[in-house]
Amino acid sequence: MRKYETLYVLQPMLEEEAIKALVERFATLITEQGGQVEKVDEWGKRRLAYPIEDFREGYYVLMNFTADANTPQELERVYKITDGVIRYLIVREDE
C-alpha cells in the first residue's frame, strides 16, 4: 500500500449537497478499492489562478489516502467522467 494525495477542484456553482455527495463518492471509491482515506480537507471556494472552462472560482478539496497502485487510475477515470470536476491532480507521497 502506498500513500497518495489528491487535490480536485469542483465547479463553484454546485450546491452544498452536491459537493458533499461528490466528496463522499470519491472517498467511497477509495475504500471500495481496498484503500483507506486518512484525511479530507475541504478548502472551500477560492479564486483560480487563471480561468478554467470559463470559471474564475472553484471549490477545492484535498484528500490523503493509502491504496494500492490501481486505485489512482480508477480515481482518475471517475474524475474524468464526473461533470462537477474541473481539475484534479493525484500524486504519490514520499515515504
DSSP file (Angstrom, degrees, kcal/mol; ACC not computed):
  #  RESIDUE AA STRUCTURE BP1 BP2  ACC     N-H-->O    O-->H-N    N-H-->O    O-->H-N    TCO  KAPPA ALPHA  PHI   PSI    X-CA   Y-CA   Z-CA
    1    1 A M              0   0    0      0, 0.0     2,-0.3     0, 0.0    67,-0.2   0.000 360.0 360.0 360.0 136.0    0.0    0.0    0.0
    2    2 A R  E     -A   67   0A   0     65,-3.0    65,-2.4    90,-0.0     2,-0.4  -0.804 360.0-115.3-116.2 157.9    1.2    3.4   -1.0
    3    3 A K  E     -A   66   0A   0     90,-0.3    90,-2.0    -2,-0.3     2,-0.3  -0.776  36.3-179.9 -93.8 135.9    0.3    6.9    0.3
    4    4 A Y  E     -AB  65  92A   0     61,-3.4    61,-2.3    -2,-0.4     2,-0.4  -0.891  17.9-154.9-130.9 161.1   -1.3    9.3   -2.2
    5    5 A E  E     -AB  64  91A   0     86,-2.8    86,-2.9    -2,-0.3     2,-0.4  -0.998  12.3-172.0-135.6 133.0   -2.6   12.8   -2.1
    6    6 A T  E     -AB  63  90A   0     57,-2.9    57,-3.0    -2,-0.4     2,-0.4  -0.986   7.1-170.5-128.6 139.5   -5.3   14.1   -4.5
    7    7 A L  E     +AB  62  89A   0     82,-2.3    82,-1.7    -2,-0.4     2,-0.4  -0.996  13.0 178.2-124.4 125.9   -6.5   17.7   -5.0
    8    8 A Y  E     -AB  61  88A   0     53,-2.3    53,-2.1    -2,-0.4     2,-0.5  -0.967  19.4-144.3-131.2 150.7   -9.6   18.3   -7.0
    9    9 A V  E     -AB  60  87A   0     78,-2.9    77,-2.9    -2,-0.4    78,-1.3  -0.948  15.9-159.4-115.8 125.6  -11.4   21.4   -8.0
   10   10 A L  E     -AB  59  85A   0     49,-2.8    49,-2.4    -2,-0.5    75,-0.2  -0.666  35.3 -85.0-101.7 158.1  -15.2   21.4   -8.3
   11   11 A Q    >   -     0   0    0     73,-2.4     3,-1.2    -2,-0.2    47,-0.2  -0.359  36.5-134.2 -60.0 137.8  -17.4   23.8  -10.2
   12   12 A P  T 3  S+     0   0    0      0, 0.0    -1,-0.1     0, 0.0    46,-0.1   0.732  98.1  61.5 -71.5 -21.9  -18.2   26.8   -7.9
   13   13 A M  T 3  S+     0   0    0      2,-0.0     2,-0.1    46,-0.0    -2,-0.1   0.456  75.7 117.5 -87.8   2.2  -22.0   26.9   -8.6
   14   14 A L  S <  S-     0   0    0     -3,-1.2     2,-0.1    70,-0.1    -4,-0.0  -0.407  70.0-113.9 -66.1 142.9  -22.6   23.4   -7.2
   15   15 A E     >  -     0   0    0      1,-0.1     4,-2.1    -2,-0.1     3,-0.2  -0.349  26.3-107.8 -74.8 161.3  -24.9   23.3   -4.2
   16   16 A E  H  > S+     0   0    0      1,-0.2     4,-2.5     2,-0.2     5,-0.2   0.861 119.4  53.0 -60.1 -38.2  -23.6   22.2   -0.9
   17   17 A E  H  > S+     0   0    0      1,-0.2     4,-2.2     2,-0.2    -1,-0.2   0.893 109.1  49.8 -64.7 -39.2  -25.4   18.9   -1.0
   18   18 A A  H  > S+     0   0    0     -3,-0.2     4,-2.1     2,-0.2    -2,-0.2   0.886 110.7  49.7 -66.9 -38.9  -23.9   18.1   -4.4
   19   19 A I  H  X S+     0   0    0     -4,-2.1     4,-2.5     2,-0.2     5,-0.2   0.935 111.4  48.2 -64.5 -46.9  -20.4   19.0   -3.2
   20   20 A K  H  X S+     0   0    0     -4,-2.5     4,-2.4     1,-0.2    -2,-0.2   0.891 110.7  52.4 -60.9 -39.4  -20.9   16.7   -0.1
   21   21 A A  H  X S+     0   0    0     -4,-2.2     4,-2.3     2,-0.2    -1,-0.2   0.900 110.6  46.8 -64.7 -40.9  -22.2   13.9   -2.4
   22   22 A L  H  X S+     0   0    0     -4,-2.1     4,-2.4     2,-0.2     5,-0.2   0.913 111.9  49.9 -67.7 -42.7  -19.1   14.2   -4.7
   23   23 A V  H  X S+     0   0    0     -4,-2.5     4,-2.0     1,-0.2    -2,-0.2   0.924 114.2  45.7 -60.7 -43.8  -16.7   14.2   -1.8
   24   24 A E  H  X S+     0   0    0     -4,-2.4     4,-2.6    -5,-0.2    -1,-0.2   0.880 110.1  54.9 -66.2 -38.3  -18.4   11.2   -0.3
   25   25 A R  H  X S+     0   0    0     -4,-2.3     4,-2.0     1,-0.2    -2,-0.2   0.919 110.2  44.8 -61.4 -44.8  -18.4    9.4   -3.7
   26   26 A F  H  X S+     0   0    0     -4,-2.4     4,-1.6     2,-0.2    -1,-0.2   0.888 114.0  49.3 -69.6 -38.3  -14.7    9.8   -4.2
   27   27 A A  H  X S+     0   0    0     -4,-2.0     4,-1.9    -5,-0.2    -2,-0.2   0.900 111.6  49.8 -66.1 -39.8  -13.9    8.7   -0.6
   28   28 A T  H  X S+     0   0    0     -4,-2.6     4,-2.6     1,-0.2    -2,-0.2   0.880 106.0  56.5 -65.4 -38.3  -16.2    5.7   -1.0
   29   29 A L  H  X S+     0   0    0     -4,-2.0     4,-1.4     1,-0.2    -1,-0.2   0.911 107.0  49.5 -58.9 -43.0  -14.5    4.7   -4.3
   30   30 A I  H  <>S+     0   0    0     -4,-1.6     5,-2.5     1,-0.2     3,-0.2   0.925 112.8  45.7 -63.8 -45.2  -11.1    4.6   -2.5
   31   31 A T  H ><5S+     0   0    0     -4,-1.9     3,-1.4     1,-0.2    -1,-0.2   0.855 109.1  55.6 -69.3 -33.3  -12.4    2.4    0.3
   32   32 A E  H 3<5S+     0   0    0     -4,-2.6    -1,-0.2     1,-0.3    -2,-0.2   0.812 103.8  55.5 -66.3 -28.8  -14.2    0.1   -2.2
   33   33 A Q  T 3<5S-     0   0    0     -4,-1.4    35,-0.3    -3,-0.2    -1,-0.3   0.375 129.4 -97.5 -83.6   4.2  -10.9   -0.4   -3.9
   34   34 A G  T < 5S+     0   0    0     -3,-1.4    -3,-0.2     1,-0.3    -2,-0.1   0.542  85.8 123.5  93.5   7.8   -9.4   -1.6   -0.7
   35   35 A G      < -     0   0    0     -5,-2.5     2,-0.4    -6,-0.2    -1,-0.3  -0.286  54.3-129.6 -92.6-178.7   -7.8    1.7    0.3
   36   36 A Q  E     -C   66   0A   0     30,-2.8    30,-2.6    -2,-0.1     2,-0.5  -0.988  10.1-137.2-137.9 125.4   -8.2    3.9    3.3
   37   37 A V  E     -C   65   0A   0     -2,-0.4    28,-0.3    28,-0.2     3,-0.1  -0.711  20.9-179.5 -81.2 121.8   -8.9    7.6    3.4
   38   38 A E  E     -     0   0A   0     26,-2.3     2,-0.3    -2,-0.5    27,-0.2   0.850  63.5  -0.5 -90.9 -39.0   -6.7    9.3    6.0
   39   39 A K  E     -C   64   0A   0     25,-1.8    25,-2.6     2,-0.0     2,-0.5  -0.981  49.5-162.9-155.9 138.3   -7.8   12.9    5.8
   40   40 A V  E     -C   63   0A   0     -2,-0.3     2,-0.6    23,-0.2    23,-0.2  -0.989  14.2-174.4-122.3 120.4  -10.3   15.0    3.8
   41   41 A D  E     -C   62   0A   0     21,-3.6    21,-3.0    -2,-0.5     2,-0.8  -0.934   9.4-159.2-120.4 108.1   -9.6   18.7    3.9
   42   42 A E  E     -C   61   0A   0     -2,-0.6    19,-0.2    19,-0.2    -2,-0.0  -0.784   8.0-175.7 -89.7 114.0  -12.2   21.0    2.2
   43   43 A W  E     -     0   0A   0     17,-1.6    18,-0.2    -2,-0.8    -1,-0.2   0.692  32.1-144.3 -81.6 -19.9  -10.6   24.3    1.4
   44   44 A G  E     -C   60   0A   0     16,-1.3    16,-2.6     2,-0.1     2,-0.4  -0.414  45.5 -15.0  88.5-166.2  -13.8   25.8    0.1
   45   45 A K  E     +C   59   0A   0     14,-0.2     2,-0.3    -2,-0.1    14,-0.2  -0.607  70.0 166.7 -80.9 126.3  -14.4   28.2   -2.7
   46   46 A R  E     -C   58   0A   0     12,-2.9    12,-2.4    -2,-0.4     2,-0.3  -0.938  39.9 -97.1-136.7 158.8  -11.2   30.0   -3.9
   47   47 A R  E     -C   57   0A   0     -2,-0.3    10,-0.3    10,-0.2     2,-0.2  -0.556  39.7-126.5 -75.4 137.6  -10.2   32.1   -6.8
   48   48 A L  E     -     0   0A   0      8,-2.9    -1,-0.1    -2,-0.3     4,-0.0  -0.512  12.7-125.4 -81.4 153.3   -8.4   30.2   -9.6
   49   49 A A  E    S+     0   0A   0      1,-0.2    -1,-0.1    -2,-0.2    -2,-0.0   0.816  95.7   2.7 -67.2 -30.9   -5.0   31.4  -10.9
   50   50 A Y  E    S-     0   0A   0      5,-0.1    -1,-0.2     6,-0.0     5,-0.1  -0.977  97.2 -81.2-150.8 155.0   -6.5   31.5  -14.4
   51   51 A P  E     -     0   0A   0      0, 0.0     2,-0.5     0, 0.0     5,-0.2  -0.359  39.8-166.6 -63.8 135.7   -9.9   30.8  -15.9
   52   52 A I  E >  S-C   55   0A   0      3,-1.9     3,-2.1     1,-0.1     5,-0.1  -0.991  75.3 -17.1-123.5 120.5  -10.7   27.1  -16.4
   53   53 A E  T 3  S-     0   0    0     -2,-0.5    -1,-0.1     1,-0.3     3,-0.1   0.877 128.1 -55.9  50.8  42.2  -13.8   26.3  -18.6
   54   54 A D  T 3  S+     0   0    0      1,-0.2     2,-0.4     2,-0.0    -1,-0.3   0.571 110.3 127.3  66.8  13.1  -14.9   30.0  -18.0
   55   55 A F  E <   - C   0  52A   0     -3,-2.1    -3,-1.9     1,-0.1    -1,-0.2  -0.841  37.8-176.6 -98.3 136.5  -14.8   29.6  -14.2
   56   56 A R  E    S+     0   0A   0     -2,-0.4    -8,-2.9    -5,-0.2     2,-0.3   0.533  73.5  41.4-103.5 -12.6  -12.9   32.1  -12.2
   57   57 A E  E     - C   0  47A   0    -10,-0.3     2,-0.3    -5,-0.1   -10,-0.2  -0.884  64.6-175.4-128.9 162.1  -13.5   30.3   -8.9
   58   58 A G  E     - C   0  46A   0    -12,-2.4   -12,-2.9    -2,-0.3     2,-0.7  -0.986  30.7-115.0-153.6 158.1  -13.5   26.7   -7.8
   59   59 A Y  E     -AC  10  45A   0    -49,-2.4   -49,-2.8    -2,-0.3     2,-0.3  -0.873  37.6-150.5 -98.2 112.8  -14.3   24.6   -4.7
   60   60 A Y  E     -AC   9  44A   0    -16,-2.6   -17,-1.6    -2,-0.7   -16,-1.3  -0.649  17.0-179.4 -91.7 137.1  -11.0   22.9   -3.6
   61   61 A V  E     -AC   8  42A   0    -53,-2.1   -53,-2.3    -2,-0.3     2,-0.5  -0.992   8.3-163.6-135.3 128.4  -10.8   19.6   -1.8
   62   62 A L  E     -AC   7  41A   0    -21,-3.0   -21,-3.6    -2,-0.4     2,-0.4  -0.939  10.9-175.9-111.5 131.0   -7.6   17.9   -0.6
   63   63 A M  E     -AC   6  40A   0    -57,-3.0   -57,-2.9    -2,-0.5     2,-0.4  -0.993  12.3-161.8-132.8 129.8   -7.7   14.2    0.2
   64   64 A N  E     +AC   5  39A   0    -25,-2.6   -26,-2.3    -2,-0.4   -25,-1.8  -0.916  26.1 158.7-106.3 135.0   -4.9   12.0    1.6
   65   65 A F  E     -AC   4  37A   0    -61,-2.3   -61,-3.4    -2,-0.4     2,-0.4  -0.984  36.4-132.1-152.3 160.8   -5.3    8.2    1.3
   66   66 A T  E     +AC   3  36A   0    -30,-2.6   -30,-2.8    -2,-0.3     2,-0.3  -0.956  43.4 136.8-114.6 135.8   -3.4    4.9    1.2
   67   67 A A  E     -A    2   0A   0    -65,-2.4   -65,-3.0    -2,-0.4   -32,-0.1  -0.968  51.2 -84.5-163.5 172.3   -4.2    2.4   -1.5
   68   68 A D    >   -     0   0    0     -2,-0.3     3,-0.9   -35,-0.3   -33,-0.0  -0.259  54.9 -91.1 -81.0 178.8   -2.6    0.0   -4.0
   69   69 A A  T 3  S+     0   0    0      1,-0.2     4,-0.5     2,-0.2    -1,-0.1   0.692 120.1  57.6 -69.1 -20.8   -1.3    1.1   -7.4
   70   70 A N  T 3> S+     0   0    0      1,-0.2     4,-1.8     2,-0.1    -1,-0.2   0.738  89.2  73.8 -82.9 -22.6   -4.6    0.6   -9.3
   71   71 A T  H <> S+     0   0    0     -3,-0.9     4,-2.7     1,-0.2     5,-0.2   0.899  91.6  53.0 -62.5 -44.8   -6.7    2.9   -7.2
   72   72 A P  H  > S+     0   0    0      0, 0.0     4,-2.4     0, 0.0    -1,-0.2   0.872 108.3  52.5 -60.2 -34.2   -5.3    6.2   -8.5
   73   73 A Q  H  > S+     0   0    0     -4,-0.5     4,-2.0    -3,-0.2    -2,-0.2   0.923 111.9  44.7 -65.6 -43.1   -6.0    5.1  -12.1
   74   74 A E  H  X S+     0   0    0     -4,-1.8     4,-2.0     2,-0.2    -1,-0.2   0.891 112.9  51.7 -67.2 -39.7   -9.6    4.2  -11.2
   75   75 A L  H  X S+     0   0    0     -4,-2.7     4,-2.4     1,-0.2    -2,-0.2   0.902 109.4  50.1 -63.2 -41.7  -10.0    7.5   -9.3
   76   76 A E  H  X S+     0   0    0     -4,-2.4     4,-2.2    -5,-0.2    -1,-0.2   0.892 108.4  53.0 -63.4 -40.1   -8.6    9.4  -12.3
   77   77 A R  H  X S+     0   0    0     -4,-2.0     4,-1.3     1,-0.2    -1,-0.2   0.906 111.0  46.4 -61.8 -41.5  -11.1    7.7  -14.6
   78   78 A V  H  X S+     0   0    0     -4,-2.0     4,-0.9     1,-0.2    -2,-0.2   0.885 109.1  54.8 -69.7 -38.9  -14.0    8.7  -12.3
   79   79 A Y  H >< S+     0   0    0     -4,-2.4     3,-0.8     1,-0.2     6,-0.3   0.924 106.8  52.7 -56.9 -43.8  -12.7   12.3  -12.1
   80   80 A K  H 3< S+     0   0    0     -4,-2.2    -1,-0.2     1,-0.2    -2,-0.2   0.839 112.9  41.9 -63.4 -34.6  -12.8   12.5  -15.9
   81   81 A I  H 3< S+     0   0    0     -4,-1.3     2,-0.5    -5,-0.1    -1,-0.2   0.479  92.2  97.9 -95.4  -1.2  -16.4   11.3  -16.3
   82   82 A T    X<  -     0   0    0     -4,-0.9     3,-0.9    -3,-0.8   -60,-0.0  -0.772  64.1-150.2 -90.4 125.8  -17.8   13.4  -13.4
   83   83 A D  T 3  S+     0   0    0     -2,-0.5    -1,-0.1     1,-0.2    -4,-0.0   0.839  89.5  57.5 -64.5 -36.5  -19.4   16.6  -14.6
   84   84 A G  T 3  S+     0   0    0    -74,-0.1   -73,-2.4   -66,-0.1     2,-0.5   0.629  85.5  91.6 -74.6 -13.1  -18.7   18.7  -11.5
   85   85 A V  E <   +B   10   0A   0     -3,-0.9   -75,-0.2    -6,-0.3     3,-0.1  -0.718  41.3 170.1 -88.6 123.5  -14.9   18.2  -11.5
   86   86 A I  E     +     0   0A   0    -77,-2.9     2,-0.3    -2,-0.5   -76,-0.2   0.697  69.6   5.4-103.4 -23.8  -13.0   20.9  -13.5
   87   87 A R  E     +B    9   0A   0    -78,-1.3   -78,-2.9   -35,-0.0    -1,-0.4  -0.986  63.0 174.8-153.3 154.3   -9.4   20.0  -12.4
   88   88 A Y  E     -B    8   0A   0     -2,-0.3     2,-0.3   -80,-0.3   -80,-0.2  -0.986   9.6-168.4-155.8 158.9   -7.7   17.2  -10.5
   89   89 A L  E     -B    7   0A   0    -82,-1.7   -82,-2.3    -2,-0.3     2,-0.5  -0.959   2.4-168.1-151.3 132.9   -4.2   16.0   -9.5
   90   90 A I  E     +B    6   0A   0     -2,-0.3     2,-0.3   -84,-0.2   -84,-0.2  -0.990  14.9 173.9-123.7 124.2   -3.1   12.8   -7.9
   91   91 A V  E     -B    5   0A   0    -86,-2.9   -86,-2.8    -2,-0.5     2,-0.5  -0.949  31.2-121.6-129.5 150.8    0.4   12.4   -6.6
   92   92 A R  E     -B    4   0A   0     -2,-0.3   -88,-0.3   -88,-0.2     2,-0.1  -0.784  31.7-130.2 -89.1 129.8    2.2    9.7   -4.6
   93   93 A E        -     0   0    0    -90,-2.0   -90,-0.3    -2,-0.5     2,-0.1  -0.470  25.3-104.0 -78.1 150.9    3.7   10.9   -1.3
   94   94 A D              0   0    0     -2,-0.1    -1,-0.1     1,-0.1   -90,-0.0  -0.428 360.0 360.0 -70.5 148.8    7.3   10.2   -0.4
   95   95 A E              0   0    0     -2,-0.1    -1,-0.1   -93,-0.0    -2,-0.0   0.469 360.0 360.0 -74.4 360.0    7.8    7.5    2.2
